[in-house]
């Protein structure tokens, strides 16, 4: 049941959906840094959300959600690519309000001037960035409003997380191609599915398998399940990217850094992997040599 994304279809209808369950990957990500309970829950929901949204894209690339704000909470981000590789990170100052949490609303209620970005980065093609209003009590509510107003696709999303497991469910009513398709669609189907989806409890979403969740919700519908996809934690850091970062700051800055720290050490905040560059290695990036 750990770290899976299960697509499903309601037979003979324009309805599709996904169920996400994260456990090992979530624990690996949260173990990288010491997060307050509310931040753990927010990151868990963001990870499940990005895994759900990534499944709706028909491109090779990655999608990320990023919350930025002022005050004690600075930012949080989560991303998922087309291979099902996920990672997440948050930066904040200690706040007593983050100690107890049931869902993302605990954090969202404390944010000052918050903005939620959705970034879509294809391997080939132009990058897209959308801005989502954070004016709903929960992250799921904000994302549903985005789909309703911007994407104009009827969507329902449920998210839940603990420090051990997170889960998410997305169900969408896809646009029909023509009037002929409209004739055979059950007009009561979407209202019925929406009502059933709203009965899903938080502990069911985190503790039950996708098959159990779908049976409990939609057992009177003909639900088709393709093979589930595996999700996993993966970081995109590399020695090459660190070298490019040094090149970007310039030779003078690298020389100043070497005077203080030799070798230069660079840590990845996502996975805590450490990269080192000796003076010889750092200077060689600019065609320079030690005298």
C-alpha positions in Angstrom: 0.0 0.0 0.0 3.0 2.3 0.5 3.8 5.0 -2.0 1.3 4.3 -4.7 -0.9 6.3 -7.1 -4.0 4.5 -8.4 -5.9 5.8 -11.3 -9.5 4.9 -11.7 -12.4 5.5 -14.2 -16.1 5.3 -13.8 -17.1 3.1 -16.7 -19.1 4.6 -19.5 -18.8 8.2 -18.2 -16.4 11.2 -18.5 -15.3 10.8 -14.9 -11.7 9.9 -14.0 -9.8 10.1 -10.7 -6.7 9.2 -8.7 -5.9 8.0 -5.2 -2.5 8.6 -3.7 -1.0 7.0 -0.7 2.5 8.0 0.7 4.3 6.4 3.6 8.0 5.5 3.2 8.7 8.4 0.9 6.9 10.8 3.2 8.9 9.6 6.2 12.1 9.9 4.3 11.4 13.5 3.4 10.3 14.5 6.8 13.3 12.9 8.4 15.7 15.3 6.5 14.8 18.2 8.9 13.0 18.7 12.2 9.6 20.1 11.3 6.8 21.2 13.6 3.7 18.9 13.5 1.7 21.4 11.5 4.4 21.8 8.9 4.7 18.0 8.7 1.0 17.8 7.9 1.2 20.7 5.4 4.1 19.1 3.5 2.3 15.7 3.5 -0.8 17.3 2.0 1.3 19.2 -0.6 3.1 16.0 -1.6 -0.1 14.1 -2.1 -1.5 17.1 -4.0 1.4 17.3 -6.4 1.3 13.6 -7.0 -2.4 13.9 -7.9 -1.9 16.9 -10.1 1.1 15.4 -11.9 -1.2 12.5 -13.0 -3.4 14.9 -14.9 -0.5 16.1 -17.1 0.3 14.4 -20.4 3.8 15.6 -20.6 7.3 14.6 -19.5 8.4 17.0 -16.8 7.5 18.0 -13.3 4.9 20.0 -11.4 5.4 21.8 -8.1 3.3 23.6 -5.6 5.0 26.5 -3.6 3.5 28.5 -0.8 5.2 31.8 -0.1 4.3 34.2 2.8 5.6 36.8 5.1 6.1 36.4 8.9 7.2 33.3 10.7 6.2 31.0 7.8 8.4 31.8 4.8 7.8 29.1 2.2 7.1 25.5 1.5 7.3 23.5 -1.7 6.6 20.0 -3.0 7.1 18.6 -6.5 6.5 15.4 -8.5 7.7 14.5 -12.0 6.3 12.1 -14.6 8.4 9.2 -13.1 6.6 9.5 -9.8 9.6 11.0 -8.0 8.7 13.4 -5.2 10.5 15.7 -2.8 9.5 18.6 -0.5 11.0 21.3 1.7 9.8 24.1 4.0 11.5 27.1 5.7 9.9 28.8 8.7 10.6 30.2 12.2 9.3 28.5 15.3 5.8 29.4 16.1 3.7 27.9 19.0 0.7 27.8 16.7 2.5 25.1 14.6 2.7 22.7 17.5 -0.8 21.2 17.2 -2.5 20.4 13.9 -5.2 18.3 12.3 -4.9 19.6 8.7 -3.3 22.3 6.6 -5.7 24.9 7.9 -3.6 25.3 11.1 -0.8 26.7 9.0 -2.8 28.5 6.4 -4.7 30.5 9.0 -1.4 32.0 10.3 0.0 33.1 6.9 0.6 36.8 6.2 0.2 37.8 2.5 0.3 34.2 1.3 0.5 33.2 -2.4 0.3 29.7 -3.8 2.1 29.0 -7.1 1.6 26.0 -9.3 4.6 25.5 -11.6 4.5 23.1 -14.6 8.0 22.5 -16.2 8.0 20.3 -19.3 11.3 18.7 -20.3 10.7 20.3 -23.7 8.6 23.4 -24.0 7.7 26.6 -22.1 7.3 26.7 -18.4 3.8 27.6 -17.0 3.2 29.3 -13.7 -0.3 29.8 -12.2 -1.1 31.8 -9.1 -3.8 30.4 -6.8 -5.6 32.4 -4.1 -5.1 31.1 -0.6 -8.4 32.3 0.6 -9.9 28.9 1.5 -9.5 27.1 4.9 -7.6 24.1 3.4 -5.1 23.4 0.7 -7.6 21.1 -1.0 -10.2 23.9 -1.0 -7.7 26.3 -2.7 -6.9 23.8 -5.4 -10.5 23.0 -6.1 -11.2 26.7 -6.5 -8.4 26.9 -9.0 -9.8 24.1 -11.1 -13.3 25.5 -11.0 -12.3 29.1 -11.9 -9.1 28.8 -14.0 -9.0 25.4 -15.5 -12.8 25.2 -15.6 -12.8 21.5 -15.0 -15.2 20.2 -12.3 -12.9 18.7 -9.7 -13.1 17.5 -6.2 -10.0 16.9 -4.0 -9.6 15.5 -0.6 -6.2 15.6 1.3 -5.1 14.2 4.6 -1.8 13.7 6.4 -0.1 12.6 9.6 3.6 12.5 10.3 3.6 8.8 9.1 1.3 8.7 6.1 -0.5 11.0 3.7 -3.2 10.5 1.2 -5.2 12.2 -1.5 -8.1 11.6 -3.8 -8.9 13.6 -6.9 -12.0 13.1 -9.1 -12.8 15.1 -12.2 -15.6 15.4 -14.7 -13.9 15.8 -18.0 -15.3 18.0 -20.8 -17.5 16.2 -23.4 -16.5 16.3 -27.0 -19.9 16.8 -28.6 -23.6 16.8 -28.1 -23.8 13.1 -29.0 -21.7 12.2 -25.9 -23.9 14.4 -23.8 -27.0 12.3 -24.6 -25.8 9.2 -22.9 -24.2 10.7 -19.8 -26.0 10.2 -16.5 -26.7 13.7 -15.4 -27.0 12.6 -11.8 -23.6 10.9 -11.8 -21.4 13.9 -10.9 -23.6 15.2 -8.1 -23.8 11.7 -6.7 -20.1 11.2 -6.9 -19.4 14.6 -5.3 -21.7 13.8 -2.4 -20.0 10.4 -1.9 -16.5 11.9 -2.1 -17.4 14.4 0.7 -18.1 11.5 3.1 -14.5 10.3 3.0 -12.9 10.6 6.4 -9.3 11.7 7.0 -8.2 8.5 8.7 -9.7 6.5 5.9 -7.6 8.4 3.4 -4.4 7.8 5.2 -5.0 4.3 6.5 -6.9 2.4 3.8 -5.7 1.1 0.5 -6.9 2.7 -2.7 -9.1 -0.3 -3.5 -10.7 -0.1 -0.1 -11.3 3.6 -0.4 -12.9 3.3 -3.9 -15.1 0.4 -2.8 -16.4 2.3 0.2 -17.2 5.4 -1.8 -18.3 4.1 -5.2 -19.3 0.4 -4.8 -22.5 1.0 -6.7 -20.6 2.3 -9.7 -18.6 0.4 -12.3 -15.1 1.4 -11.3 -12.2 0.4 -13.6 -8.7 0.2 -12.1 -5.6 0.2 -14.3 -2.3 -0.9 -12.8 -1.1 1.3 -9.9 2.0 3.5 -10.3 4.8 3.6 -7.7 5.9 6.8 -6.2 9.3 7.4 -4.5 11.5 10.1 -2.9 14.2 11.3 -5.3 16.4 14.4 -5.3 17.6 16.1 -8.4 20.8 17.5 -6.8 24.1 16.7 -8.5 27.8 17.7 -8.6 27.2 19.2 -12.0 24.4 21.5 -10.6 26.6 22.6 -7.7 29.4 23.4 -10.2 27.0 25.5 -12.3 25.9 27.3 -9.1 29.5 28.3 -8.5 30.0 29.4 -12.0 26.9 31.6 -11.7 28.2 33.5 -8.6 31.4 34.2 -10.5 35.2 33.8 -10.0 35.7 36.6 -7.5 33.0 35.3 -5.2 34.4 31.8 -5.4 37.9 33.1 -4.5 36.5 34.9 -1.5 34.7 31.8 -0.4 37.9 29.8 -0.7 39.7 32.2 1.6 37.2 31.4 4.3 36.3 27.8 3.4 38.7 25.5 1.6 37.3 23.1 0.4 34.0 24.7 -0.5 31.1 22.6 0.9 27.6 22.7 -0.6 24.7 20.9 1.1 21.4 19.9 -0.5 18.6 20.9 1.7 16.3 18.3 0.2 18.4 15.2 0.9 21.3 16.4 3.0 23.9 15.2 0.5 27.1 17.1 0.7 29.3 18.2 -2.2 32.9 19.4 -1.9 35.1 21.4 -4.2 38.8 21.8 -3.5 40.5 25.1 -4.5 41.9 23.3 -7.5 38.5 22.0 -8.6 36.7 25.2 -8.0 39.1 27.4 -9.9 39.3 24.9 -12.7 35.6 25.7 -13.4 36.8 29.1 -14.6 39.9 27.8 -16.4 42.1 29.1 -13.5 44.9 27.2 -11.9 46.5 27.3 -8.5 49.7 29.4 -8.5 
